[in-house]
């Protein structure tokens, strides 16, 4: 009787309980603006269009989109860092969390990556 009960429960679990939950939602960037995200999508579409045809004209449009994305990302990062510095003056916890994070990355918070 116990074996039959276990068999019924296992069959029900296999039929109705998923093996894993799909947690494929993307992390949201705190510093990236919606305009930059739109430019990223536009750049990715330009790249896939170029890959389909291998046309030099499409490659030039991709390069223009890529350059716009790079400048937009740079602007967003500097704006976010300025906002953090502004809020760090009154929030010690935020200040020390950023200092420890940057120390572990071996990169100064104020340096601009080239």
C-alpha positions in Angstrom: 0.0 0.0 0.0 2.8 2.4 0.9 4.5 1.7 -2.5 1.3 2.5 -4.4 1.0 5.8 -2.5 4.6 6.8 -3.2 4.1 5.8 -6.9 0.9 8.0 -7.2 2.7 10.9 -5.5 5.7 10.7 -7.8 3.6 10.5 -10.9 1.7 13.6 -9.8 4.9 15.4 -9.1 6.3 14.5 -12.5 3.2 15.6 -14.2 2.4 18.9 -12.4 5.6 20.2 -10.7 8.1 22.0 -12.9 11.7 20.9 -12.6 13.0 24.4 -12.4 11.7 28.0 -12.4 12.9 30.0 -15.3 14.6 33.1 -13.8 15.8 34.5 -17.0 14.7 38.1 -16.3 17.5 40.6 -16.9 19.1 42.7 -14.3 18.2 46.4 -14.6 21.1 48.7 -14.8 20.8 51.6 -12.3 22.9 53.9 -14.5 21.6 53.1 -18.0 19.0 55.4 -19.4 16.1 54.3 -21.6 17.6 56.2 -24.5 20.8 54.2 -24.2 18.8 51.0 -24.1 17.0 52.1 -27.2 20.3 52.8 -29.0 21.6 49.4 -27.9 18.6 47.7 -29.5 19.1 49.8 -32.7 22.8 48.9 -32.8 22.0 45.2 -32.4 19.5 45.3 -35.2 22.0 47.0 -37.4 24.6 44.3 -36.6 22.2 41.5 -37.4 21.2 43.2 -40.7 24.9 43.5 -41.6 25.5 39.8 -40.8 22.7 38.8 -43.1 23.9 40.7 -46.2 27.6 41.6 -45.5 27.0 44.9 -47.2 29.6 47.7 -46.6 26.8 50.3 -46.4 25.1 48.4 -43.6 28.5 48.0 -41.8 28.9 51.8 -41.9 25.5 52.3 -40.4 26.4 49.7 -37.7 29.6 51.6 -36.9 27.7 54.9 -36.5 25.2 53.2 -34.2 28.0 51.6 -32.2 29.8 55.0 -31.8 26.5 56.6 -30.6 26.1 53.8 -28.0 29.6 54.2 -26.7 29.2 57.9 -26.2 25.8 57.5 -24.6 27.1 54.8 -22.2 29.9 57.1 -21.2 27.5 60.0 -20.6 25.2 57.8 -18.5 28.0 56.5 -16.4 29.4 59.9 -15.6 25.9 61.2 -14.7 25.4 58.2 -12.4 28.8 58.7 -10.8 28.1 62.4 -10.2 24.7 61.5 -8.7 26.4 59.0 -6.4 29.0 61.5 -5.3 26.3 64.0 -4.5 24.4 61.5 -2.4 27.5 60.1 -0.7 28.1 63.3 1.2 25.2 62.6 3.5 25.2 58.8 3.3 28.3 57.1 4.9 27.1 53.6 4.2 26.9 54.3 0.5 30.3 55.9 0.5 32.0 53.0 2.2 30.2 50.4 0.1 31.4 52.0 -3.1 35.0 52.4 -1.7 35.1 48.7 -0.8 33.6 47.7 -4.1 36.1 49.8 -6.1 39.0 48.6 -3.9 38.1 45.0 -4.7 38.0 45.8 -8.4 41.4 47.5 -8.3 40.1 50.5 -10.2 39.7 54.0 -8.8 36.1 55.2 -8.8 37.0 58.6 -10.3 39.1 57.2 -13.2 37.5 57.2 -16.6 38.0 54.0 -18.5 39.6 54.6 -22.0 
